[in-house]
Amino acid sequence: MAELRFNVFGRLIAVTPTSAGWTTYMLGTDGKRTAADIVVPAFIKEDEVGQYLADLLHELATPTNNRVVQLSPK
């Protein structure tokens, strides 16, 4: 499984599979990544990660940034 990248209500988030579940990172415009304080449990399947992030982070939505879009892999 490869790293997944999402635009979550205007924030770039990378989600990487691990043996214990998923690890999340906030992606900066300068190419740097920092650990995100977002827990994605191991039982969430790859095709469910985007919806999980949308459900978990829906408070971040604004009228102009109201979608979660998977950026990679497609």
C-alpha positions as CSV (number, residue, x, y, z in Angstrom):
1,M,0.0,0.0,0.0
2,A,1.3,3.4,-0.9
3,E,1.0,6.7,0.9
4,L,-2.3,8.5,0.4
5,R,-2.5,12.2,0.0
6,F,-5.6,14.3,0.6
7,N,-6.7,17.9,0.4
8,V,-8.9,18.0,3.5
9,F,-10.9,21.2,3.6
10,G,-7.9,23.1,2.3
11,R,-5.2,21.3,4.3
12,L,-2.8,18.8,2.8
13,I,-2.6,15.6,4.7
14,A,-0.6,12.5,4.0
15,V,-1.7,9.1,5.4
16,T,0.8,6.3,5.5
17,P,0.0,2.6,6.3
18,T,1.9,1.0,9.1
19,S,1.6,-2.4,10.8
20,A,-0.4,-0.7,13.6
21,G,-2.8,1.2,11.4
22,W,-2.2,4.6,9.7
23,T,0.2,7.5,10.4
24,T,-0.8,11.0,9.4
25,Y,1.2,14.0,8.5
26,M,0.5,17.6,7.7
27,L,2.2,18.7,4.4
28,G,3.6,22.1,4.2
29,T,3.8,24.2,1.0
30,D,7.6,24.0,1.4
31,G,7.7,20.2,1.1
32,K,8.1,19.6,4.8
33,R,5.9,17.3,6.7
34,T,5.0,17.3,10.4
35,A,3.3,14.6,12.4
36,A,-0.4,15.3,12.6
37,D,-2.4,14.6,15.7
38,I,-5.0,12.6,13.7
39,V,-5.7,9.0,14.7
40,V,-6.8,6.7,11.9
41,P,-7.5,3.2,13.3
42,A,-6.1,0.1,11.7
43,F,-9.6,-1.2,10.8
44,I,-10.2,1.7,8.4
45,K,-9.7,0.4,4.8
46,E,-7.7,2.3,2.2
47,D,-10.8,3.3,0.2
48,E,-12.4,4.6,3.5
49,V,-9.6,6.9,4.6
50,G,-10.9,10.0,2.8
51,Q,-14.5,9.6,4.2
52,Y,-13.0,9.0,7.7
53,L,-11.0,12.2,7.5
54,A,-14.1,14.1,6.3
55,D,-16.1,12.8,9.2
56,L,-13.4,13.4,11.8
57,L,-12.4,16.9,10.6
58,H,-15.7,18.3,9.3
59,E,-15.3,21.3,11.7
60,L,-12.5,22.6,9.5
61,A,-14.9,23.0,6.5
62,T,-15.7,26.5,5.3
63,P,-18.0,27.7,2.5
64,T,-15.0,27.9,0.1
65,N,-13.2,24.7,1.4
66,N,-15.9,22.2,1.9
67,R,-14.5,19.0,0.2
68,V,-12.1,16.2,0.9
69,V,-10.2,15.3,-2.3
70,Q,-7.8,12.4,-2.7
71,L,-4.7,13.6,-4.5
72,S,-2.7,10.4,-4.8
73,P,-2.6,7.6,-5.6
74,K,-5.5,7.7,-8.0
